[in-house]
């Protein structure tokens, strides 16, 4: 996401935060494992998840054939799968909140790997004033 924001000239005029329900003692590992360069906010009781309508997925939503195949590929490549430390059925989401505090974009996935394109998130950002005199 950082690369996309930079490519669109938006890196300096937006704040990006990752919200997780990870326990405080797991945050450093969480950031490192996912290579997160943005702010990370902890919502251990999932209050924000409820407010934004994020639900837990069914076992079939979470462990779809594509997900299981990915695990098989990782194991065949010699990767060791780690035991989950969190609720693997909690679905996340992607949201853009404007500078005025209004929700501009909401994406509630149906599976863990269901994500909007970064361009869709960037398009939902508050419009910047045009510097083009023809506009």
C-alpha positions as CSV (number, residue, x, y, z in Angstrom):
1,X,0.0,0.0,0.0
2,X,2.9,2.3,0.8
3,X,4.2,2.0,-2.7
4,X,0.8,2.7,-4.3
5,X,0.3,5.8,-2.1
6,X,3.8,7.0,-3.1
7,X,3.2,6.3,-6.8
8,X,0.0,8.4,-6.6
9,X,1.6,11.2,-4.7
10,X,-0.6,10.6,-1.7
11,X,1.9,9.3,0.9
12,X,2.4,12.6,2.7
13,X,-1.3,13.6,2.9
14,X,-2.9,10.5,4.4
15,X,-2.6,8.6,7.6
16,X,-2.8,4.8,7.4
17,X,-3.4,2.6,10.4
18,X,-3.7,-1.1,10.7
19,X,-6.1,-2.2,13.4
20,X,-5.6,-5.6,15.0
21,X,-7.0,-7.5,17.9
22,X,-3.6,-9.0,18.6
23,X,-2.5,-9.1,22.3
24,X,-0.1,-6.4,23.3
25,X,2.7,-9.0,23.8
26,X,2.3,-10.2,20.2
27,X,2.3,-6.8,18.4
28,X,6.0,-6.7,17.6
29,X,5.9,-10.2,16.1
30,X,2.7,-9.2,14.2
31,X,4.4,-6.1,12.7
32,X,7.5,-8.1,11.8
33,X,5.7,-11.1,10.3
34,X,3.4,-8.9,8.1
35,X,6.2,-6.3,7.4
36,X,3.8,-3.5,8.5
37,X,5.3,0.0,8.1
38,X,2.2,1.9,9.1
39,X,0.8,2.7,12.6
40,X,-0.7,-0.4,14.3
41,X,-3.6,0.2,16.7
42,X,-4.8,-2.6,19.1
43,X,-8.4,-3.4,19.5
44,X,-8.2,-6.5,21.7
45,X,-12.0,-6.5,22.5
46,X,-12.9,-5.9,18.8
47,X,-15.0,-2.8,19.4
48,X,-14.0,-1.3,16.1
49,X,-14.6,-4.6,14.3
50,X,-18.2,-4.5,15.6
51,X,-18.8,-0.9,14.8
52,X,-17.6,-1.4,11.2
53,X,-19.7,-4.6,10.9
54,X,-16.8,-7.0,10.6
55,X,-17.9,-10.6,11.4
56,X,-16.3,-13.9,11.9
57,X,-16.2,-16.2,8.8
58,X,-17.5,-19.7,8.8
59,X,-15.0,-22.6,8.6
60,X,-15.8,-22.9,4.8
61,X,-15.2,-19.2,4.2
62,X,-11.9,-19.3,6.0
63,X,-10.5,-22.6,4.9
64,X,-11.5,-22.6,1.3
65,X,-9.7,-24.9,-1.2
66,X,-7.4,-22.1,-2.3
67,X,-6.4,-21.5,1.3
68,X,-5.7,-25.1,1.9
69,X,-3.7,-25.4,-1.3
70,X,-1.6,-22.4,-0.2
71,X,-0.8,-24.2,3.1
72,X,0.1,-27.3,1.2
73,X,2.4,-25.3,-1.2
74,X,4.1,-23.7,1.8
75,X,4.7,-27.0,3.5
76,X,6.1,-28.6,0.3
77,X,8.5,-25.6,0.1
78,X,9.8,-26.5,3.5
79,X,8.0,-23.7,5.4
80,X,6.9,-24.6,8.9
81,X,3.4,-23.4,9.7
82,X,3.0,-21.7,13.0
83,X,0.2,-22.3,15.4
84,X,-2.3,-19.4,15.3
85,X,-2.1,-17.0,18.2
86,X,-5.4,-15.3,17.3
87,X,-8.9,-16.0,16.1
88,X,-8.3,-17.1,12.5
89,X,-12.0,-16.8,11.7
90,X,-12.2,-13.0,12.4
91,X,-12.6,-11.2,9.0
92,X,-10.9,-7.9,8.6
93,X,-11.9,-5.0,6.4
94,X,-10.6,-2.0,4.5
95,X,-11.9,1.5,5.2
96,X,-11.2,5.0,4.1
97,X,-12.3,7.8,6.5
98,X,-12.1,11.3,5.1
99,X,-10.5,14.3,6.8
100,X,-14.0,15.4,7.7
101,X,-14.5,12.1,9.7
102,X,-17.0,10.6,7.2
103,X,-16.7,7.1,5.9
104,X,-15.7,7.3,2.2
105,X,-15.1,3.7,1.4
106,X,-16.0,0.4,3.2
107,X,-14.9,-3.1,2.1
108,X,-16.0,-6.1,4.1
109,X,-14.5,-9.2,2.7
110,X,-16.1,-12.7,2.4
111,X,-12.8,-14.5,3.0
112,X,-9.4,-13.6,4.5
113,X,-7.7,-13.2,1.1
114,X,-10.5,-11.0,-0.3
115,X,-9.2,-7.5,-0.5
116,X,-9.9,-4.4,-2.6
117,X,-7.4,-3.1,-5.1
118,X,-5.1,-0.4,-3.6
119,X,-6.3,1.9,-6.5
120,X,-9.9,1.6,-5.2
121,X,-8.7,2.7,-1.7
122,X,-6.7,5.6,-3.2
123,X,-9.6,6.7,-5.4
124,X,-11.8,7.0,-2.2
125,X,-9.4,9.5,-0.6
126,X,-10.6,13.1,-0.1
127,X,-10.1,14.9,-3.4
128,X,-7.3,17.3,-3.3
129,X,-7.8,20.9,-4.6
130,X,-6.8,21.1,-8.2
131,X,-3.8,23.3,-9.1
132,X,-4.8,23.2,-12.8
133,X,-6.3,26.6,-13.7
134,X,-8.4,24.9,-16.4
135,X,-10.4,22.9,-13.9
